[in-house]
Amino acid sequence: MKAVLVHRHGPPEEYTVGDIEVPHAGPGQIQVRIAAASLNAIDLRLATGGFRGIVDLPFPYVPGGDFSGTVTEVGGGVTAYAMGDLVFGHGIPRAMAGMLPFPKPSLTTGALAEFAVFEADTPFIARRPSTLDVETAAALPTAGLTTNALLRQARIQPDETVLVIGATGGVGTTLLPAIKAGRVIATARAGDIGFIREIGATETIDYGDYPPGGVDVVINLVLPTDHLADAAKCLKSGGRLYTITFPPPKPEYIDRDDVRFEMVLDLASGVDAITGLTPSITRRYALDDGARALRDFARDHTVGKLVVVP
Ligand SMILES: NC(=O)c1ccc[n+]([C@@H]2O[C@H](COP(=O)([O-])OP(=O)(O)OC[C@H]3O[C@@H](n4cnc5c(N)ncnc54)[C@H](OP(=O)(O)O)[C@@H]3O)[C@@H](O)[C@H]2O)c1
């Protein structure tokens, strides 16, 4: 079968699309014919060597975690799925098994391929409802789980002012339409302002050009957490700062003891709960161009989600 192949840790210019053996479903697993897969920052971080020494990737490594597709094989003991079921969800590389604190992580052979194998018994895989087309279902898992986790933790009130940093990305463009607040300030380059306003921002600002004050909630989707001191200055006393990036928050990063400063890393709820969200798919690639998709994701200014369709 055709797949995007990473031959060793390195930049996306070195990845290729080639033929490898079709993976088969073992006990407790399903094989899925991939209909669409979407790109996430972790795909690149794993492939470029960002977790070298922590995650022992087998090469050639097939990237890709978020997917939608059709069940084509059912392993022994699997009762939840049958051949022909339409599914979607998210998997992490098998080499990361046991690294995340989830009782039932979803492991995959890699979704940037014609076929991939996933664990069947995990909340990260579900039947695709007819209301979700294949591309939307592939774009949603990571961005949708993160959006829901942010909304749960931030408990934004309708009269609050929210600042979203990194609003143009895959997570940001899924989060913006879901924020119900009177004032939503979003970071955007000049060329993205119209789109970002269309999907929910009431105001836009340039990167780093934060308002002088008056913000109840800052949501950081992109800056390293130890680079948030300037962003924290715009918070009202008693405000909240949520981040989805590393390193984990420490009070000294923001030099304010009158605001809450928390990490959001809750991907433990199931993909069933994300089906009401709307991701923004802005680029589509054939699987033959899957390596180029990863290059564009790494090198171009991208907005929203990039989807690869075998
Ligand atoms: N904690 C979790 O559970 C979790 C879950 C998902 C993702 N993440 C992490 O969250 C981050 C964002 O994910 P994503 O999928 O949204 O990434 P993404 O699709 O790559 O989007 C990042 C966006 O932020 C913009 N940006 C870059 N620098 C900026 C700055 N200084 N100020 C404002 N915007 C800036 C980028 O535009 P440019 O082209 O201009 O750079 C891009 O549009 C990644 O680091 C990912 O690993 C964490």
Ligand as a Chemical Component Dictionary entry (heavy atoms), coordinates in Angstrom:
data_LIG
# 
_chem_comp.id                   LIG 
_chem_comp.type                 NON-POLYMER 
_chem_comp.pdbx_formal_charge   0 
_chem_comp.three_letter_code    LIG 
# 
loop_
_chem_comp_atom.comp_id 
_chem_comp_atom.atom_id 
_chem_comp_atom.alt_atom_id 
_chem_comp_atom.type_symbol 
_chem_comp_atom.charge 
_chem_comp_atom.model_Cartn_x 
_chem_comp_atom.model_Cartn_y 
_chem_comp_atom.model_Cartn_z 
_chem_comp_atom.pdbx_ordinal 
LIG N1  N1  N 0  -2.189 20.260 25.103 1  
LIG C1  C1  C 0  -2.851 19.629 24.153 2  
LIG O1  O1  O 0  -3.672 18.794 24.448 3  
LIG C2  C2  C 0  -2.589 19.970 22.713 4  
LIG C3  C3  C 0  -3.463 19.493 21.742 5  
LIG C4  C4  C 0  -3.273 19.887 20.421 6  
LIG C5  C5  C 0  -2.195 20.708 20.083 7  
LIG N2  N2  N 1  -1.326 21.105 21.047 8  
LIG C6  C6  C 0  -0.201 21.999 20.707 9  
LIG O2  O2  O 0  -0.767 23.272 20.441 10 
LIG C7  C7  C 0  -0.042 23.954 19.441 11 
LIG C8  C8  C 0  -0.986 24.497 18.373 12 
LIG O3  O3  O 0  -1.618 23.444 17.688 13 
LIG P1  P1  P 0  -2.320 23.697 16.276 14 
LIG O4  O4  O 0  -2.727 22.371 15.762 15 
LIG O5  O5  O -1 -3.338 24.764 16.371 16 
LIG O6  O6  O 0  -1.040 24.260 15.455 17 
LIG P2  P2  P 0  -0.957 24.916 14.025 18 
LIG O7  O7  O 0  -2.082 24.416 13.177 19 
LIG O8  O8  O 0  0.443  24.753 13.577 20 
LIG O9  O9  O 0  -1.242 26.479 14.279 21 
LIG C9  C9  C 0  -0.430 27.387 14.911 22 
LIG C10 C10 C 0  -0.887 28.788 14.429 23 
LIG O10 O10 O 0  -0.340 29.790 15.276 24 
LIG C11 C11 C 0  0.226  30.818 14.457 25 
LIG N3  N3  N 0  1.311  31.498 15.206 26 
LIG C12 C12 C 0  2.632  31.221 15.203 27 
LIG N4  N4  N 0  3.288  32.052 16.022 28 
LIG C13 C13 C 0  2.362  32.872 16.561 29 
LIG C14 C14 C 0  2.414  33.936 17.504 30 
LIG N5  N5  N 0  3.580  34.328 18.044 31 
LIG N6  N6  N 0  1.273  34.556 17.845 32 
LIG C15 C15 C 0  0.102  34.177 17.317 33 
LIG N7  N7  N 0  -0.023 33.164 16.424 34 
LIG C16 C16 C 0  1.098  32.521 16.054 35 
LIG C17 C17 C 0  0.700  30.059 13.236 36 
LIG O11 O11 O 0  0.878  30.904 12.152 37 
LIG P3  P3  P 0  2.308  31.235 11.477 38 
LIG O12 O12 O 0  2.304  30.531 10.174 39 
LIG O13 O13 O 0  2.253  32.713 11.331 40 
LIG O14 O14 O 0  3.422  30.744 12.349 41 
LIG C18 C18 C 0  -0.442 29.066 13.025 42 
LIG O15 O15 O 0  -1.499 29.644 12.273 43 
LIG C19 C19 C 0  1.002  22.951 18.957 44 
LIG O16 O16 O 0  2.232  23.268 19.586 45 
LIG C20 C20 C 0  0.522  21.607 19.452 46 
LIG O17 O17 O 0  1.582  20.728 19.708 47 
LIG C21 C21 C 0  -1.501 20.778 22.360 48 
# 
loop_
_chem_comp_bond.comp_id 
_chem_comp_bond.atom_id_1 
_chem_comp_bond.atom_id_2 
_chem_comp_bond.value_order 
_chem_comp_bond.pdbx_ordinal 
LIG N1  C1  SING 1  
LIG C1  O1  DOUB 2  
LIG C1  C2  SING 3  
LIG C2  C3  SING 4  
LIG C2  C21 DOUB 5  
LIG C3  C4  DOUB 6  
LIG C4  C5  SING 7  
LIG C5  N2  DOUB 8  
LIG N2  C6  SING 9  
LIG N2  C21 SING 10 
LIG C6  O2  SING 11 
LIG C6  C20 SING 12 
LIG O2  C7  SING 13 
LIG C7  C8  SING 14 
LIG C7  C19 SING 15 
LIG C8  O3  SING 16 
LIG O3  P1  SING 17 
LIG P1  O4  DOUB 18 
LIG P1  O5  SING 19 
LIG P1  O6  SING 20 
LIG O6  P2  SING 21 
LIG P2  O7  DOUB 22 
LIG P2  O8  SING 23 
LIG P2  O9  SING 24 
LIG O9  C9  SING 25 
LIG C9  C10 SING 26 
LIG C10 O10 SING 27 
LIG C10 C18 SING 28 
LIG O10 C11 SING 29 
LIG C11 N3  SING 30 
LIG C11 C17 SING 31 
LIG N3  C12 SING 32 
LIG N3  C16 SING 33 
LIG C12 N4  DOUB 34 
LIG N4  C13 SING 35 
LIG C13 C14 SING 36 
LIG C13 C16 DOUB 37 
LIG C14 N5  SING 38 
LIG C14 N6  DOUB 39 
LIG N6  C15 SING 40 
LIG C15 N7  DOUB 41 
LIG N7  C16 SING 42 
LIG C17 O11 SING 43 
LIG C17 C18 SING 44 
LIG O11 P3  SING 45 
LIG P3  O12 DOUB 46 
LIG P3  O13 SING 47 
LIG P3  O14 SING 48 
LIG C18 O15 SING 49 
LIG C19 O16 SING 50 
LIG C19 C20 SING 51 
LIG C20 O17 SING 52 
# 
